[in-house]
């Protein structure tokens, strides 16, 4: 059997499980750190519940993903999670799911590992969404998840630092209301509402234009050039304002 015949025969098997995201759907990619609890708490000993070094590594990982070559128009990160919103006309690799999942997970793992100085692994899943409203709902959902995780983490680690065991701290918080957790923190001098916004809402990364003074070596003159770059927003809006921001980002 010649190579062309063998190649055609084997590609049927290789492509038998290919899934393609239809053009009418909006695309979001969700990446999560794999086994990051052990990595951050046991191996690297990052500060709990939040560590600025870890935060900045996640932001740089989002930037690496947005600069890779896909048409990503918005990135969001909270904890060890990243969500990427693609341009409505994104069609790289014919919108094959395996390409997005493998490349995005690979880029995130490489970018974070390079910063950390040791191996770190991300997984990736594609989330197809039918309407702008569902895209808004997705990011509102992840923002609310950031808020809930932040409140729980601050309470849990406050109890751990007071000497409670893992089991004791977990049991004390199990089934408790938001009001209870806020009061628990307040009694120890922590006003949850006044904690940094990025800890409670997550962080947004999006493309923005800015002016930069330039120099033309041919004419010897200086001037203002318009550049496009990634902006990191640690004060992203809440609720309806955030939903409006997502819709505006898609429209632009």
N, C-alpha and C positions, 0 to 999 in steps of 0.2 A: 504494500500500500504506500503510495507516494505521500509526501508531507501534506499537500493541500487537502487531499481526501481525509487523512488522519486528523488534520486540524479541524476541518468542518465537522467530523464525526464527534470529536471530543468536546468541542465548544457547546454542543447540545447539552451535555451533562453539566458543564461548567455554568451555563446560564439557565439551567432548569429551574432554579429557585429565585431568579431575579424578580424583584418587585419594583415597579415604576410608579412614582407619585404623579397622578394626573395633573395636567397644567392648571386646571381651574382651582386647585386647592392652594391655600396659603401654607407655608412651611415654617415650622419651628423645630430646632434641634435641641434636645435636652441632654446634657452631659453631667455625669456624677462621678465623684472620686470613688474608686473601688478600694475598699478596706482602708479608708482614710482615718477611721477612728483609731486604729492601731498606729497608723503612720504619724498622726498628729499628736497623740497623747503618750504613746509609749516610745516610739523610735526617735521622734524629733522634739518632743516635750514643748510644743507650742503653748503659750499662755492660754488658759481657759477662763471664761468661755470664748473670748475673741482675742486674736493676736494680729497686730498690724502687719507683721511680716507675712503671715499667711494671707491676709486680705490683699496685700499688694501683689503677691505671687498669683493669686486668682485673677486679679485685674490684668496683669501682664499676659496671663494665659488667654483671657478673652481677647485682648488685642492681637495676639498671635493668630487666633482663629479668624478674626475679622480681616486680617491682612493676608490670609493664606491664598485667596483667589476666588472663593465663593462670594456671591453677592449678599453679604450679611449687612443689614442696615441697622440692627440694634442688638446689643448684648446685655444680658442681665446676670449678675452673680450674687449668690448668698450662700454662706457656709461653703461647702465643697461642691456646689452645684452651679451650672452655667446653662442659660437658655439663650439661643440665637434665633433672631427673626430674619428671615430671608426676604429679599426683594420679590414682589409678586411675579416678576418675569424670570426669576432664577430657573435655569434649565441646564446647568452644568452636568456633564455625564448623562444626559438624557433623563435626569432626575431619578437615577437608580439608587435605591435605598442603600444597597451594600456599599456603594462608593461614599455616600455621605457618612454612614456609620463608621466605616473603617478609617477614612481619612481624617474626619474630625476627632475621633478618639485618639488617633495616632498623633495628630498635631498637638492636642491638649496634653497628652501624656509626655511628649517630648519637651514641650515648652515648660511645663511645671517641673519635670525632672531636672532639666538644665538649671533652673533657678535653685532648686532644692539641693542639688548635688548628689542625689540618689534616685533610685527608681520610684516613680509614682504612676499609677495607672488610672485612666478614665474610661468609662463606657459611654456609649451614645445611642440614643434612639430618636427617630424622626417622628414628629407629631404633625400630621396633616390636619388642617382646620378649614372648614367650609366657608366661613364668612369673617368679615372684619370684627363683628361682635364676638365671635368665638376666640379670635386672636386677643381681643381686649380681655375677655374672661380668663384666658390662659395666663396672661401676665398679672392680672389682679389676683389670681389664685396663687401664683408663685410669690407675690409680694405678701399676701396674707400668711403663707407658709413661713416666710422669713420672720414675720412678726411673732407668730406662735412659737417658732423654734427659738427665737431670741429670748422671749420671756421665760420659756422652760429652761433654757440653758443658764440664764442668769440665776434663776432660782436654784437649780440643781447644783451649780458650782458654788453658790453661796453656802448651801448646806454642807457640801463636801468640805469646804474650807473651815467650817465650824466643827468639823470632826465627825460628821455623819458618814456612815458607810454607803457604798453604792446601793445596797438593798434598802437601807433606811431612808436615804434621800429620795429614791424612786417611789417608795411607799407613801412618803409624806406628800408628794405631789400628785399621786395617782388620783384621777377623777376630780381634782380641785378646779375651781372656777378661775377665770381671769382676774376677778376682783380679789380673790384670796391670794393669788400669786403676786399681784401688785402690792397688796398690803404686807405680805411676807417680806418683800424686798424693802418696802418703805420703813419697816420696823428696824432694819439694819442700816438705814441711812441711804438707800438707793432709790431714787425717784426714776422709775422706768421711763416715764415720758421725757425725761431730760437726758437720757443716754444718747450717744451719737446716732444720727438718722441711719447711717449705713448699717448699723447693727440691727436695726428694727425693720428697715424697708428693703435692704439690698442695695446694690450699686448698678447704675446704668452706664453703658458705654455706647456712644453713637458718633456718627460723622458730623463734623462741623467745619465751617469755613472761618478763617481768621486772616488778618493782615500781617504781613511780615516785610520789614524793610529789606530791600534787595539792592544789589550793585551790578550794573552792566559794565563788564570789563572793556567792551568795545567802544562804548561812548564815554565811559568814565563818570556816568551819572548814577545817582541813587534814585530809588523810587519805591513805591509800595506795591507789593505783589500779593495776590490772593492765593492762599494755600488751603488745602483740605486735609484735615487730620482727625484723629479720634479724641473725643472729649470724654473724660471720666466724670460722672455726676454722682456725688455721694449724698445729694439732697433731692432724690427723685420725688416727684409729687405723689400724693395719696389718692386712692379711690377714683372718683370721677375725673379728677384732673389727670391722673395717671392714664386712665382709659382714653381720654382725649389726646394725650401725648402719643400713645401707641397708634391711634387712628391717624393722627397728623403725620407721624413717621412713615406709615404705609402709603399715605397719599402723596408724600413728597418723593 
